[in-house]
Amino acid sequence: MGHLMCAACFTHLLADGRLRDQIATCPNCRVEISKSTASRNLAVEKAASELPSECQFCNNEFPYKSLERHEQHECQERPTKCKYHRIGCQWRGPYHETTEHERNCLHPQKSGYEVMAALEAHDVKIKEEKKMFNTLIDLLSYEKIIFNDLQMKPYRTDEYVHKLFYETARFSAFNQQWVVKARINNSQRDPHQSNERTITYQLILKTKTSTPMSIHFFALKGPFSDMKVSTQIYKHEFTETSTESDYYVLPLPDGNSTGSSECNRMLANKGINFRLLMFLLNK
């Protein structure tokens, strides 16, 4: 018959097995588990969707299928920002206290100088987003642009303590051979002991180049991938003596440990599929 577990626990077990270099096993009977041997129990899913689940904010119970809507839009205890947060108010409290707080909030009475200081801090983030957007538009005007749909597979180092890393097969771009390599938690010795998990990756030139190559690159979701990743553009000058970029963060969703959850989901797969865009600046 097998044992039941939720999708989050299942992917976490598979991810831990990957990080430990061990076969993932059922916590109840220790039988080997994998995506190929597991199956969804639709009857239990339907029954579970009707069961009451506790709201993380008000602790009341609601049918599971309506819990997300309740927590995001209906719960009177859900965390809410003051409407004056753009001009510096740091208050964050339950939704039912918002009206009273905003009625007494001191920020609308602040001087123009103080309001401008708060808006300037807010504008910094907007400027960074605009800068990235403009950079992307500029890159699209380059003569040499290429993309590859890649898959990183897990490997282990030859060190005494084997460390997990991911690497693609060689691929061609701009008449050169390349690979992408990734690591978990910056090659932390025991990443399975940490709840916070991140993936960093680097671009490696595998063939010799006689002239410097200024490459912009970034990873994004491809046609064979369902990974959730934000856009972050990186740059490296590849030369005869500098054939490896630094390790850069693969920007997974933020907040509520979503990034770690997405990392676990990716580690639970046999490989990580993604699309890599590369832009070569002619000099």
Helices and strands as residue ranges (DSSP letters): H 7-20, H 42-50, E 52-54, E 61-63, H 64-69, I 70-74, E 79-81, G 85-87, E 92-94, G 95-97, H 98-104, G 107-109, H 112-139, E 144-156, E 164-167, E 171-173, E 176-184, G 185-187, G 191-193, E 199-205, E 213-220, E 234-238, E 248-249, H 258-267, E 272-281
